[in-house]
Amino acid sequence: MSLADQIREFAFAEYIAPARARGETKVSIRAGDMHSQMNLSCRLPAVCGALGTNKFVSMYNIERLSIEGPIPGANAVFTFRL
């Protein structure tokens, strides 16, 4: 499994699925937080790339609402409608 696939699966398991279970309609993911939670080193471009792809959106039936902050960077925030 590629690193991008691992990142997308992590984002789903840790952010998307729990937010859906709580009945939320949107969720924001800060790249730096996820990077730290996954214990990655110098892989912020990979995190931003994986979250910014149409593949991520289509895999989990979500809609990307916005991307704020510097890309790639720890303060990039990806917001999705669930």
C-alpha positions as CSV (number, residue, x, y, z in Angstrom):
1,M,0.0,0.0,0.0
2,S,1.4,3.4,-0.9
3,L,2.0,6.2,1.6
4,A,-0.8,8.2,0.0
5,D,-3.2,5.3,0.5
6,Q,-2.2,5.0,4.1
7,I,-2.7,8.7,4.7
8,R,-6.2,8.6,3.1
9,E,-7.2,5.5,5.2
10,F,-5.9,7.2,8.4
11,A,-7.9,10.4,7.6
12,F,-11.0,8.4,7.0
13,A,-10.6,6.3,10.2
14,E,-9.6,9.1,12.5
15,Y,-11.5,12.1,11.1
16,I,-14.3,11.3,8.5
17,A,-15.8,8.2,10.1
18,P,-16.0,9.6,13.7
19,A,-17.4,12.8,12.5
20,R,-20.1,11.0,10.5
21,A,-20.9,8.8,13.6
22,R,-21.4,12.0,15.7
23,G,-23.8,13.3,13.0
24,E,-21.6,16.2,12.0
25,T,-22.0,17.6,8.5
26,K,-18.4,18.8,7.9
27,V,-14.9,18.2,9.2
28,S,-11.6,20.0,9.0
29,I,-8.2,18.3,9.0
30,R,-5.0,20.2,9.7
31,A,-2.1,18.6,7.8
32,G,0.4,19.1,10.6
33,D,-1.9,17.4,13.2
34,M,-2.4,14.4,11.0
35,H,1.4,14.3,10.2
36,S,2.2,14.2,13.9
37,Q,-0.5,11.6,14.7
38,M,0.9,9.3,12.0
39,N,4.4,9.8,13.3
40,L,5.6,10.9,9.9
41,S,8.9,12.8,9.3
42,C,9.2,15.4,6.6
43,R,6.1,14.1,4.8
44,L,3.9,17.1,4.8
45,P,3.8,17.3,1.0
46,A,2.5,13.7,1.0
47,V,-0.2,14.5,3.6
48,C,-1.4,17.6,1.7
49,G,-1.2,15.7,-1.6
50,A,-3.3,12.8,-0.4
51,L,-5.9,15.0,1.2
52,G,-6.1,17.3,-1.8
53,T,-6.8,14.6,-4.4
54,N,-10.1,13.9,-6.1
55,K,-9.4,10.2,-5.2
56,F,-9.9,11.0,-1.5
57,V,-13.1,12.8,-2.1
58,S,-14.6,10.0,-4.3
59,M,-13.4,7.2,-2.1
60,Y,-15.3,8.4,0.9
61,N,-18.2,10.2,-0.7
62,I,-17.2,13.6,0.7
63,E,-17.0,17.1,-0.8
64,R,-14.0,19.3,-0.4
65,L,-15.2,22.8,0.7
66,S,-11.9,24.6,1.2
67,I,-8.2,24.4,1.6
68,E,-6.7,27.2,3.7
69,G,-3.1,27.9,4.6
70,P,0.2,27.2,2.9
71,I,0.4,24.0,0.8
72,P,2.3,22.0,1.6
73,G,2.6,23.0,5.1
74,A,1.6,22.1,8.7
75,N,-1.0,24.8,8.8
76,A,-2.9,23.7,5.7
77,V,-6.5,23.0,6.7
78,F,-8.7,20.9,4.5
79,T,-12.4,21.2,5.2
80,F,-14.9,18.6,3.8
81,R,-18.7,18.2,3.7
82,L,-19.7,14.7,4.8
